[in-house]
Amino acid sequence: MSSPFPVWAPPLLAVQFLTRIPVPGVARLPSDAVRIALGRAVGWFPLVGALVGVATAGTLWLADQFWPRLVAVLLAFIVEARLTGAFHEDAVADFCDGMGGGRDASHIRQIMKDSRIGTYGALGLGLALALRLTLTYSLPLATTGFAIVAAATFGRFLAAATMFVVPPAPTAEGLGKDVSTAVRSRDLALAVLTALPGVLPFAAQNPMALLAALVGGVIFILWFRALLMRKIGGSTGDCLGFAAYAGQLLVLLAATAW
């Protein structure tokens, strides 16, 4: 039986979904084919994350030649936000608002869908961004680029792993429904393979840090699954974005600890 979408669709859909880079040709795909191809695109998320990390690290390196390190980090974050559309940052704010202010499952999901940001969202996003900025600023110069790329890669891999182990929440919409229901074990295996280019250089420099991040990722997944199943009965797109940001922080925490 032939595939309902061309072989080039999943990686290009991953680029289109995780960044604001225009991807020609994807718009011509039928909606049903796109929904299925998005499930296959999950396997390419870590590689797209690595490319985002390369852009961030490259901007930081270039800006570091002209300005103080803190300014260079801020400029790198600005470029990354433009490249990704602050995709995961928006998810962090929505997730914190929902979990912090929701009374029950349906109220939590309703808050997450609200485009407005509340106290929990502002505080959660502010603290997460401040922590990531401080950790990036504190990275040893010799490992800064490798750590940034590894963090961006691992974050997207953790989102893919969350899709695989946590079912979509009831009445979930968007990524939480269309992608999570289509993710297979082979898609997660592909995510492991596409994560290797982004994490192996960092592993060669600091194997203990990567091992610590992996252990932290397993603990996070176990805790996160229990939390989501108890609170809302599954995952949503905002939950997946929160997982991606958490994955980045885990790598940066490990990199600065060793």
GUSEBA-853735 format. One line per 5 residues: number of its first residue (from 1); their letters; for each residue x, y, z of C-alpha. Coordinates in nm, 2 decimals, always signed. Example, Ala and Ser with C-alpha at 12.3 -4.5 7.8 and 13.67 -1.06 7.14 Angstrom:
BEGIN
1 = as = +1.23 -0.45 +0.78  +1.37 -0.11 +0.71 $
***
This chain:
BEGIN
1 = msspf = +0.00 +0.00 +0.00  +0.15 +0.33 -0.11  +0.21 +0.61 +0.14  -0.05 +0.90 +0.14  +0.23 +1.15 +0.14 $
6 = pvwap = +0.57 +1.19 -0.03  +0.89 +1.08 +0.16  +1.00 +1.45 +0.18  +0.69 +1.56 +0.37  +0.77 +1.46 +0.73 $
11 = pllav = +1.11 +1.64 +0.76  +0.98 +1.95 +0.59  +0.67 +1.94 +0.81  +0.89 +1.92 +1.11  +1.08 +2.24 +0.99 $
16 = qfltr = +0.75 +2.41 +0.92  +0.60 +2.32 +1.26  +0.89 +2.41 +1.48  +1.02 +2.72 +1.30  +0.89 +3.01 +1.10 $
21 = ipvpg = +1.10 +2.92 +0.80  +0.88 +2.91 +0.48  +0.86 +2.56 +0.34  +0.73 +2.54 -0.02  +0.52 +2.25 -0.13 $
26 = varlp = +0.38 +2.15 +0.20  +0.07 +2.36 +0.16  -0.03 +2.15 -0.15  -0.06 +1.83 +0.06  -0.42 +1.71 +0.14 $
31 = sdavr = -0.52 +1.77 +0.50  -0.55 +1.40 +0.58  -0.20 +1.33 +0.45  -0.07 +1.62 +0.65  -0.22 +1.48 +0.97 $
36 = ialgr = -0.05 +1.14 +0.91  +0.27 +1.30 +0.80  +0.29 +1.51 +1.12  +0.30 +1.19 +1.31  +0.60 +1.08 +1.11 $
41 = avgwf = +0.75 +1.43 +1.14  +0.80 +1.37 +1.51  +1.10 +1.16 +1.44  +1.27 +1.46 +1.28  +1.20 +1.70 +1.56 $
46 = plvga = +1.54 +1.66 +1.73  +1.73 +1.73 +1.41  +1.53 +2.05 +1.36  +1.61 +2.14 +1.72  +1.98 +2.09 +1.64 $
51 = lvgva = +1.95 +2.33 +1.35  +1.78 +2.59 +1.57  +2.06 +2.53 +1.83  +2.33 +2.59 +1.56  +2.16 +2.92 +1.47 $
56 = tagtl = +2.15 +3.02 +1.83  +2.51 +2.92 +1.91  +2.63 +3.08 +1.59  +2.47 +3.41 +1.67  +2.61 +3.39 +2.02 $
61 = wladq = +2.96 +3.33 +1.89  +2.94 +3.61 +1.64  +2.79 +3.86 +1.88  +3.06 +3.76 +2.14  +3.32 +3.91 +1.91 $
66 = fwprl = +3.18 +4.26 +1.95  +2.98 +4.28 +2.28  +3.00 +4.15 +2.64  +2.88 +3.80 +2.69  +2.55 +3.89 +2.85 $
71 = vavll = +2.46 +4.11 +2.55  +2.56 +3.83 +2.31  +2.34 +3.58 +2.49  +2.04 +3.82 +2.47  +2.10 +3.88 +2.10 $
76 = afive = +2.12 +3.50 +2.04  +1.79 +3.46 +2.22  +1.63 +3.73 +2.01  +1.74 +3.56 +1.69  +1.61 +3.23 +1.81 $
81 = arltg = +1.28 +3.37 +1.91  +1.24 +3.52 +1.57  +1.33 +3.18 +1.41  +1.09 +2.97 +1.62  +0.82 +3.23 +1.68 $
86 = afhed = +0.87 +3.19 +2.06  +0.68 +2.86 +2.01  +0.79 +2.68 +2.33  +0.80 +3.00 +2.54  +0.43 +3.05 +2.46 $
91 = avadf = +0.36 +2.69 +2.56  +0.55 +2.74 +2.90  +0.33 +3.04 +2.98  +0.00 +2.86 +2.89  +0.10 +2.55 +3.08 $
96 = cdgmg = +0.19 +2.74 +3.39  -0.13 +2.94 +3.37  -0.34 +2.63 +3.33  -0.18 +2.42 +3.60  -0.15 +2.71 +3.84 $
101 = ggrda = -0.50 +2.85 +3.81  -0.72 +2.56 +3.68  -0.98 +2.42 +3.91  -1.04 +2.09 +3.72  -0.94 +1.92 +3.39 $
106 = shirq = -1.18 +2.12 +3.17  -1.09 +2.45 +3.34  -0.72 +2.38 +3.30  -0.76 +2.31 +2.93  -0.98 +2.62 +2.89 $
111 = imkds = -0.71 +2.84 +3.05  -0.44 +2.68 +2.83  -0.63 +2.77 +2.51  -0.68 +3.14 +2.63  -0.43 +3.37 +2.45 $
116 = rigty = -0.41 +3.60 +2.75  -0.13 +3.55 +3.00  -0.19 +3.55 +3.38  +0.02 +3.57 +3.69  +0.12 +3.20 +3.69 $
121 = galgl = +0.21 +3.22 +3.32  +0.41 +3.54 +3.35  +0.60 +3.42 +3.65  +0.66 +3.07 +3.51  +0.79 +3.20 +3.17 $
126 = glala = +0.99 +3.47 +3.34  +1.17 +3.23 +3.57  +1.22 +2.97 +3.30  +1.37 +3.23 +3.06  +1.58 +3.38 +3.34 $
131 = lrltl = +1.71 +3.04 +3.43  +1.80 +2.95 +3.07  +1.96 +3.29 +3.01  +2.17 +3.25 +3.33  +2.27 +2.90 +3.25 $
136 = tyslp = +2.37 +2.99 +2.90  +2.57 +3.29 +3.02  +2.75 +3.06 +3.28  +2.85 +2.79 +3.03  +3.23 +2.73 +2.99 $
141 = lattg = +3.35 +2.90 +2.68  +3.50 +2.57 +2.54  +3.16 +2.39 +2.55  +2.91 +2.67 +2.50  +2.83 +2.59 +2.13 $
146 = faiva = +2.81 +2.22 +2.18  +2.59 +2.26 +2.50  +2.35 +2.50 +2.32  +2.30 +2.26 +2.03  +2.26 +1.96 +2.26 $
151 = aatfg = +2.01 +2.14 +2.47  +1.80 +2.24 +2.17  +1.82 +1.88 +2.04  +1.73 +1.71 +2.36  +1.44 +1.95 +2.43 $
156 = rflaa = +1.27 +1.85 +2.10  +1.35 +1.48 +2.17  +1.19 +1.51 +2.51  +0.88 +1.65 +2.35  +0.87 +1.35 +2.11 $
161 = atmfv = +0.91 +1.11 +2.40  +0.62 +1.28 +2.58  +0.40 +1.23 +2.27  +0.49 +0.86 +2.27  +0.42 +0.79 +2.64 $
166 = vppap = +0.13 +1.03 +2.72  -0.19 +1.00 +2.52  -0.37 +1.31 +2.40  -0.61 +1.46 +2.66  -0.98 +1.43 +2.60 $
171 = taegl = -1.10 +1.70 +2.36  -0.74 +1.80 +2.29  -0.69 +1.99 +1.97  -0.40 +2.07 +1.74  -0.07 +1.90 +1.79 $
176 = gkdvs = -0.18 +1.72 +2.11  -0.44 +1.53 +1.91  -0.33 +1.51 +1.55  +0.03 +1.41 +1.62  +0.03 +1.22 +1.95 $
181 = tavrs = -0.23 +0.97 +1.82  -0.01 +0.89 +1.52  +0.33 +0.85 +1.69  +0.47 +0.50 +1.67  +0.77 +0.33 +1.82 $
186 = rdlal = +0.95 +0.36 +1.49  +0.90 +0.73 +1.50  +1.05 +0.75 +1.85  +1.34 +0.53 +1.72  +1.39 +0.78 +1.44 $
191 = avlta = +1.39 +1.06 +1.69  +1.68 +0.89 +1.88  +1.87 +0.86 +1.55  +1.81 +1.23 +1.45  +1.91 +1.34 +1.80 $
196 = lpgvl = +2.26 +1.19 +1.77  +2.42 +1.46 +1.55  +2.31 +1.73 +1.80  +2.42 +1.55 +2.12  +2.72 +1.34 +2.03 $
201 = pfaaq = +2.97 +1.63 +2.01  +2.86 +1.75 +2.35  +2.88 +1.39 +2.48  +3.24 +1.36 +2.36  +3.33 +1.68 +2.56 $
206 = npmal = +3.12 +1.61 +2.87  +2.98 +1.26 +2.89  +2.88 +1.29 +3.26  +2.67 +1.60 +3.18  +2.48 +1.42 +2.90 $
211 = laalv = +2.43 +1.11 +3.12  +2.29 +1.34 +3.40  +2.06 +1.50 +3.15  +1.94 +1.17 +3.03  +1.87 +1.05 +3.38 $
216 = ggvif = +1.69 +1.38 +3.45  +1.49 +1.33 +3.13  +1.37 +0.99 +3.24  +1.27 +1.12 +3.58  +1.09 +1.42 +3.42 $
221 = ilwfr = +0.90 +1.19 +3.18  +0.78 +0.97 +3.47  +0.67 +1.27 +3.68  +0.52 +1.46 +3.39  +0.31 +1.16 +3.27 $
226 = allmr = +0.17 +1.11 +3.62  +0.09 +1.48 +3.65  -0.08 +1.51 +3.31  -0.29 +1.20 +3.35  -0.40 +1.31 +3.70 $
231 = kiggs = -0.47 +1.67 +3.61  -0.61 +1.66 +3.25  -0.61 +1.30 +3.14  -0.34 +1.33 +2.88  -0.12 +1.58 +2.70 $
236 = tgdcl = -0.19 +1.89 +2.49  +0.03 +2.10 +2.26  +0.12 +2.33 +2.54  +0.23 +2.03 +2.76  +0.46 +1.92 +2.48 $
241 = gfaay = +0.61 +2.26 +2.44  +0.67 +2.27 +2.82  +0.85 +1.94 +2.79  +1.07 +2.07 +2.52  +1.17 +2.37 +2.73 $
246 = agqll = +1.23 +2.15 +3.03  +1.46 +1.93 +2.82  +1.67 +2.23 +2.72  +1.70 +2.34 +3.09  +1.81 +1.98 +3.19 $
251 = vllaa = +2.10 +1.98 +2.95  +2.21 +2.33 +3.05  +2.18 +2.25 +3.42  +2.40 +1.94 +3.37  +2.65 +2.13 +3.15 $
256 = taw = +2.70 +2.40 +3.41  +2.72 +2.16 +3.71  +3.02 +1.97 +3.56 $
***
